[in-house]
Amino acid sequence: MENKPLSGIKVVELATVVAAPSCGRLLAALGADVIKVEPPKGDPWRLVYAVIGKGFDELEDPIFDICNSGKRTISIDIKNPRGYDLLMELIGDADVFLTNTRARSLRKLNLDPDSIRERFPGIIYASLTSYGDKGPEADKPGFDNSAFWTRIGFARDTAIETEGCYPMNLPTGVGDSISGMALCNNILAALISRGKTGKGDYVSVSLYGVGLWVMGTMILRSQERYGAGFPINRERCNPTSTAYKCSDGRWVLIAILEYKRHAPVMFEALGYPDIMSDPRFSTHEDFWNNSAILLKMAEESFLKKSSDEWLEIFAGLDIACERLNSINEALEDEQAWLNGYLEHYDMLCGESCVISRMPINLESFEIPPSPPAPLFGENTAEILTGMGYSEQEIESLAADGAVVIRN
């Protein structure tokens, strides 16, 4: 398709695992030519199936494909002088250089922002780190479960304290994907700016910084001035914005923001029509001082009907209410399929699975179905040929160990 928003934009991605590659995936979906540069043994995320569980191999690796579909890949040993020169040649012809390599390693290889931008002033250098560019922990390793979920306080303070409770099992790749989207936004802004000024730019985000941003409301509430005081126990939960167990053993979540408007309606549906005339709950301050009483009343009422019944009741009252679904149930959700939020993905092994679609929705451009991610080394010869290398020169690079070509 010639009308892709980023047609003509070339991205060189020197990145592994999820966060930065997910940014490259978004750019590729928008039409950029994303060339993923992998080390001689490949991106280690290609082998994550060995850790996560059964059912995966080279031809069935959707966990890798989610972040790398739509790209081309070349395997280069950038510590090899010829391989390094080849990488420089690729970057020199690119609009964006995308990396999540740690700063210390980049400096050793003269791939740091200053070195690259001095050599290629028009380049947009995009960096995704764990903890930011500055400070004593700038080179500290981190993943989303450590730098995003844990360091920002989410893993500890969103737990409901009960006897024998444990921290939640942190979701895989969620903070990575959010951070990749944030970096993609920065890159798009830099491309627009370059179109006006002709100058390149340095853009960066970190897992830690993005985590603090998305937790902005919680950051405020944790301060003494606004004092929620985390973590909280069940008795301190907001009765109009929490989960309740129903008669069928399922849970539903009520989400009310306008207390005076919707709380009376909610409690009338629960069998307490005169709640607002009760002096214990008539003002916002009284509501909070006696919220544990309201919570207990609501818990008893929710146990009298099934989750389906409560969903129907609150839908009729135009009050936000959802069942706590399993992830498996999301796969069958009609609303997700009708809006194109999920897609059937055909793998190289001949089988298919369901994957999430990227949150890109332009009236002028419809993202196509996700193609398979390239196999390791699959495009090396093709990319080199496109750069003007002869067959003999490509064979020489491979013989020297500068590149890996898939047989």
N, C-alpha and C positions, 0 to 999 in steps of 0.2 A: 504494500500500500504506500503510495507516494505522499499521502496527506497525513502521515504520522507526525505528531507534534515535534518530535526530535529527529526527524529524518535529516541525515547529513552530519549529525553530531557523533563524534567518535570518543569512546571512553576506554581507557586502559585501566583495568582493575587488578591491582596487586593485593588481594585480600583473601582471607580464609574464613571458614566456619559460617556464621549466619548474618551478623549485623551489617557489615559493609557489603557483602554479597547481596543481601536483600535490597539494598539501595541500588546496586547495579541491575538487579532484576527489574525494578521499577523503571529505571532509565531505558532498559532494553524493551520493555513493553510499550513505552512511549515512542519507540522508533530509533533509539540510539544504537549504533554499532558498538556493542560492548565486547571487548576482547579480554578474557580472563587469563591472566598470567599465573600459571601454576608451577610450583617447584618440581624437581625431577620425580618425586614420589607422589605428586598430586596434592590437592587440597585434602587435609586430614578429615574434613567433613564427609568426604566420599566413603569413608570407612566407619562412620558413626553407627551404621546399622549393626555392626558387630557388638556394639555396646547396648543399643536400645532393645534389640530383640530379633526374633527370627523373621524369615520371609523376605530378606533383602539380599541382593547381590549387585554386581555391576549393572545388569540389565533391569534390575528392579530396585531403584534407589530413589523413591519419591522424596525422601527427606532432603537429599542433596538437590534434587530437581526443583523443589519449591523456590529455592534461592538462586538458581542458576539457569533456569529455562530461558531460552531465547538468546543466549550468549554464544560467542565462539570462544574456543579455548586454545591456548598455546602453552606448551611446557618449556620453560627456560630455566637454566641454572644461572641465576644472576650473579653468582660468585665466580663464575667462569668469565674471563675477560671478553670473549666473543659473545657470550650470552648477555653480559652487561651492556655491551655496545648495541646489541640487538634490542634490548629493552629501551635504551635511550632513543633508538630510532623510532620505536613504536610511540613513545611518549611525545617525541618531537612532532609527530603527525596527528596527535590527539588534541581534543578540546578539553578533556577532563582526565586527570590522574586520580584514581580512587584507591585508597589504601587503609588498612587497619594495622599495618606493621608498626611495632613499637618504635618510639622515637630513637632510642639508643641504636637499634639495628639500622634504621634509616640513615642516621648520621654516619655510621661506619661505611655504608655503601654509597654515600653522597646522593642519597635519595630523599633527604630531608627537604622541607618546603623552601628554605632559602636557596639551596643548591639547584633544585629543579626550576624554581621561578626565575633565578638569575639566568639560567641557560635557555628557558622557554618562557619569556615574559607574558605571552598570551594564554598560558595554561591556567585552568582552574584546578587547583590542588585541593582535593577533598579528603579529609582525614577523620576516621572514627576511632576514638580511643576508649579506654576503660574509665579513666578518672580525670581526663583533661590534659592540656598541654603544659600546665604549670604546676609548681609545687613538688614536694619530695616524693609523691606517689605517681608522678607523671608516667613512669615506666613500669608501674606495678601491673602484673597480669590480672585480668578479670574477665568474667563472662556475665551474661545478664542475671543469672541467679545470684551472683555475688555483688557485682558493682551496681546493678539496677535494683533488684528486689530486696537484697539484704542490707546494703550500705545505707539506703535511704530510709530504712525503718519499716518498710512494708511488711516484711516477713515476720517481724516481732509484734508490731503494734496493731495489725488488723486481726490478730488472733483474739478469740473470745476466751478469756481466762476461766478455766474450770479445773477441777482437780484432775491431775493426770493428763492435761492437754499437751499437745505437741504442736510445733510450728507446721504450717501447711506445706504440702508438697508443691514446690514452686513450678509454674508452667514452663514448658520448654520453648525457648526462642521468642517469647512474647516481647520482652524488653528489647531484644535484638531487633525485631521487626519494627517496633515503634521508633527506635533510634535510627534505623535505616531510612524510615520515612522522613524523619526530621532532617537527616543529612541530604536526602533527595530534595527537600524543599530549599535548603541552602544552595545546592548546586543549580537548581532552576533559577533562583534569584540571581546568582552570579552570572549565569548565561545571559539573562536579560540585561544585567548591568554591563556586561562585556559588549553586548550589541550596541549599547549607547556610547560607551567610552573607549572601546577597543582594548581595554586593559584586562588582564587576568586577575585572579583573586585567590586567596587562601580561605577555605571554609572548613570548619570542624565542629563536631559534636562529640559528646562522650556518653557512655551508658549511664554514668553517675549523674551528669548534668541533666540529661533528658528525664531520668527517673525523678529528680527533684522537681522538674517542671510539671510532669503529669501528676505529681503528688501535691501540687500547689495548694489546694484547699485543705488538705490534711496538714501541711506545713503550718498554715495559719492557725488551724484549730488546736495544734499541739502547743502553741505558745500560751504562757500564763494569762495574758490579757484576754484570750478567747477560749481558754482552758477546757478542752475536751478531756485531756489527761488520758493518754493511751498507755498500754492497752486497756480495754474496758471489759467488765464482766457482763453476763447476760442481763442482770438486773438494771444495768445502766444503758442498755440499748434503747434507741428511740422507738417507742411502740408503734409509731406510724410509718416507720421506715426500717423494717427489719423482717426476718423470715419467721414463719410459723409452721408448725407441723399440723397436718390435716388427718382426718379419720382414716385415709387410705395409706398412711405412712409416708406420703410425699410432703414436701415442703413448698410453700409459696412465699414470695417476697412482696410486701406492700411497699410502695414508694410514694410518699406524700410530702410535698414541700409546703403547700399552703394549709397550715394547721386549721385556721378558723373556717376555711371554706370546706375542706375535705374530711377533717377528723370527725366532725359530727355525723357526716354521712357514713363514714367507715364504721363508727361504733354503733350507729343505728342498725346497720346491716349485721353487726355482730350480736345484736339483741340488747343494746344499751341506748335507747332513744333519747334519754334525758341527760346525757353525759355532760353537756356544756352548762347545764344549770347546777351541776354539782360543784360546790365551792372549792373542792380539791383540785379541779381541773379547768376552771373558768378562765384563768389568765395564763399567759405563756409561762410565767415564772412558777405558778402553781402546777402547771402541767409537768415541768421538769422536776420539781420537788417531789412529785408523787407519781413519776413515770413508772416506777416498779409496780405500783398497784394496777395501773392501766395495762401494763405488759402481761401481768398474771390474768387479768380479766380476758384480754384478747386471746391468750394461749388456750384458755378453757373453751372459748367459743369456736376457735378454728378447729378444734378436735371433734366438733360435732358434725362437720361436713367434709366431703372429699375435696381434693384439690381441684378436680374438674368443676364441682359445684361452686367453689369460691371464685375460680377464674371467670365463670359465667356471671356470677353476681357482681363482681367488681368491674367487669367489662360493661355491664349495663349501667353502672354508676359513673363510668368514665374516670375510674381511678386506676392508676398504673399498678398492675399486679402480674407477676410471672411465676410460673412453676420453676423450681430449681431443677432444670433438666440436666441429664448427663450429656457429655460431649457426643456420645453415640446418637442421642436423640436429635442433636443439631443436624446430623447427616440426613435426616428424614424430614426436616422442617420445610413445609411447602413455601413459607414466606422467603426462606433463603434461596430456594430454587427459582421461584418466580422472579426474583430480583437479580438473579445471576451472581449471587454471592458464593456459590459452590459450582464446581464443574467436574465432569468425568474426565479423568486424565489417562490417556493411553500411554503405557510404558513400553520401553523397548523390548521387554520380555513377551509382549503380546497380550498381557493382562491390563486391566484398568483399575483405578482407585478413584476416590473422591478427594479433591484438594480445594482449598479456599482460593477464590479469585482476588486479585489485587483491587483495592478500593479506588479504582480509576473509572470515572463515569463522565465522559464528555459527549455532548450531543453530536458533535462534529466528528467524533472518533470512537469507534468501538474496539476494545482490545480483543484480539483474536484468541482462539483457544490456545492454551499453553503448549508449546512444542516440547519435545524431550530435551533435557539438558545434554550438552555434548559429552561424549565419553572422554576419558583422560587422553590427552594428546591427539584427539580426533582432528582438530583443525590446524595443527602445527604446520604441516606442509602447505595447506591451502593459504594460510595467512602469509607465510614466507613467499610463496609464489606471487601473491598479490602485492607484496612489497618489492618485487622485482628480482628475487633470488632465483637463480637457475637450479635445475635439478642437481647438478654437481655441487653447487654451493650448499644446498640444503643437506646433501649427504655428508659433506665435509663438516658442517655444523653439528650434525648428529654424531659423527665419528669422534669429534672432539668433546662430546658430552655437553655441548652448549645448549642443545635442545633435545627433546624426546619426541620421536615421531611414532604414532601408533601404526603398527604393522597391519 
